[in-house]
Amino acid sequence: MAILYFFMVIGLILAAGKGTRMKSEETGKNKTSLSFNGKPIIQYGVDLLKATTDKVALLVGAYSHSIREMVKDPAVLFLEQKELLGTGQAVTTSLDQLEAQGFNPAELVVGYGDHMMFYTPERVRELLKVHKEKSAAITMVTTMYDNPNELAWGRVIRNGNGHVKNIVEHKEATEEERACKELNAGLYVFSVDFLRAHRNDLTLSSVTQEYYLTEFIAIANKSGKIVAPFPVPFNEVGIGINSFKELENSQALYQQLKK
């Protein structure tokens, strides 16, 4: 019989991607193992969630050995994404593996391994507080940016009442949707009960052949569940790392903000 671990909140870091634009195939290293101002990118997320959640789980996949070499903390739980079918599948397979190992959290804080350097523990605690106060299925960080096409992040689409109804990925957005300046920053709290109920409802994108994590926002709305936005200034969100140019720009911005 499996041991049950009743952690209220598990922090899940997604770091399984191939890092094609970062030439990971040539270097043999996952991009999150690269140095960011003297510390591995992945370590920022580990430190952040260790300070704010009951347990940290790290989902690895491509070039996972390079992450394991960087993160030696025995308290961090490693999970594996064997099929790289997108961020939605990353979270559902993580939930399956957590449950198989006896973990039974109430919430998952989910972030991307290449985009957790700028957040503070205080912000994550506020995010969790809002999630619980709103009794939300999903609480998500949003941010405003004047030139949204420059970042190419998902757009936050609200209805006439100001409620978040959907996230449209940049690749699939219309010109009108791309003009939206409110962006999905990629840090979430999910109710695990909601994820369990809808883990099989994600659909495959016809554009990328992936399952998007952001589709859960539309699913929540259709199910009558609460999606709570958590707006954060862009300087507290920063730039994720999808290219060497972004790595350079992100480090420069970080140094500027930390002065």
N, C-alpha and C positions, 0 to 999 in steps of 0.2 A: 504494500500500500504506500502511495506517495505521501510524503510529508507535505502538509499544507502551510504555506507562508502567508499570513494575512497582513500584507503591507497595504496601507491605505493608498499610497501614491507610488507608482514606479515611473522613473524617468527613462525614456527610451530614445536613444540616439541612433539615427539612421546613417550608416556609413558603408553601404555595400556597393555603391556605384562604381562604374568602370573608369571614370575620370578620363574620358577620351580626349577632351581638349587640353588636359594637363599631361598628355603623353604618358599616362601610367603604363601603357603596354610596353613602352621603351624603358622606363625606369624600374618597372616591377614594383612600384610603390603606390599604395592608395593615397589619393591627394590629401586626405586628412592627416596623414603622417608627416606631411611637410611642415617646415618651421614657419611659425607666424610670430614675428617679433621675439624670437628666441625660445618659443615653446611650441610643441606640436599642436597643430590646429585642433585635433581631436581632444586634447587635454582640457581645452577651455570648456567644452561641453560636459566632460566628465566632472570637472571641478564645480561647474555651475549646478548640475543636477545632484551631485553629492551633498551640496549645501542646502538643497531645497526639497528633495524627495526622500522617500524611505529606502529606495533601492535603485541603483543605476543598471540598466541593461543596454548593451551595445550590439547593434545588429551589423554584422560584417558580411562581406561576400567577396568581391573582387580584390585581389592582392591583400587578403586579410592578415597575412603574416606580418606585414609592415605595421599594421595597427597593434597587433598583439605584442610586437616588440616594443612599442611605445608605451602601451598601457599595461603596466605590471601589477596594478592594484587587485589583490585577490577578492576585494569586495565587489568588483564590477563583474556582472554576469554577461558572458558572451553568448549571443545568438547568431544564427547563420541563415542568410538568404541564398538558397541554392539556385533558384531561378530568378533572374533579375527582370521582373515584370512590372516595375514601377513602385512608387511610394505607397500606393494603396495596398498592394500585395505585400510590401515590406511590413506594414503594420499588422495586417491580418496574420501573416506567418509568424510574426513576433508574438502575437497574442496566443496563437496555438502552442508555440514552444514554451511560453511562460506557464500556461495552464498545464502542459504536460509535465513540467517540473514542480508543480504544486503551488504556483503563485496565484493569488486571488486578489488583485488590487481593485480598488474602487475607481481610481482614475489613472490614466496614462498621460504624462507630459511628454509630448513628442517634438523633437527638434532634429534638424539636419546637422550632421557632423561638421560640415564646412561653413556653418553659419550660426555659431553660438558664441562668438568671441566678444560681442558688444553688450550682451545682456548682463544685468546684475542680479544677484540673488533676491534683492528687494523687489525687482520687477516680476520675477517668477512667482514669488509669494503673493504679490498682488493679483497676478493672473489666476492663481489657484483660488484666492479669496473670492474673486468675481465669479468664477465658475460655480463655486458652492452657493454663493448668495443668490445667483440667478437660477440655480437648479438646472444648469444647462447640460445638453448632450455634448456640445462642443463649445469651447471658448478659444478664440483665435486672435493672435496679435495682428493688427493692421497698421499700416503707416502711410503717410502721404509723401508723394515725390512728384516734383513739377515736370519732369521729363520721363514719364513711365516707360516709354519705348526703349530708352537707354538701358534700363535694368531688365526689361523683358520678363517681369514677374507676373504671376497671376493677378487678375483684376478682381476687386471686391465689388460685386454687383448687389445693390440694395433695391428694395421695392419702394413704392410710394410712401410707405410709413417709416422708411429709414432702416428697416430690418435687413440683415444680410440674407439674401436668398440663394446666392450661388457664388462660386469662384470660377472664373473662366481663365484657363491657361493662355498665356500670350500666343502660343502657336495656333490656338483655335479661336482666338478672339476676333470679332469683327472690328472694322475701323472705329466704329462708335464706341465699342467696349474698350478698345485700346486707348482711347482718349481719357478713360477713367484714371484719376490720379491716386485713388486709394488702392493700395497694393497688399497682397497677402505676404506677410513677412516670414511665414513658415515655422511658427512656434505655436503649439496647440495644447489644450487639455481636452481629453476625450473621456466621457463616461464609459467605463468598460461594459456596463450593461447595454448601452447603446451599440457599441462595437460588436458585442456578442450577437445581438438581435439582427444586425445588418451586415455581418461580415461577408455574406455571400451575395450581397446586392450590388457590388461594384460591377461596372461594365467596361469592356476593353475599348480604349480610345482607337478610333479608326485612323487617326493621324499618326500616333506614336506606337500603337500596339502595346500600350501599357495601361495599368490600372492606377488611376490618380487618387491619392489620398483626399484631395479636395472635393471629390465627388460626394464624400460623406456630408458635406454642407447641404447640397441639394436633397440628399436622402433624408437628412434630419428635418428639413422644411416640409417635405412631402409627408413625413410621419408625424407632423405637428409638434416636433421637439424644438427646444430653444437653442439657437446659435447665438452666442454672445460675443460681439466684437470687443476687442481690447486695444484701443488706439494707443500707439507709442510713437514719440518723435523719432524721425529717421536717424538722428545721431545716436540713438540708443539701440537701433537695429543694425545699422551698418551694412556692409556689402558682403554677400556670400562669395565663395571661391569656385568659379567655373573655368577660369583661365589664368594664365600667369600674369596677365595684365590686371585682372581683378585682384589677384594676390598682392601685387604691388600697390594698387590703389587702396585696397582694404587696410593694409599695414600702415600706409601713410595717414589714412583717415583715423585709424586707431591711435596712432602716436599723437596726432593733432588733438584729439578729444581728451586724451589722458594727461595732457600737459597741465 
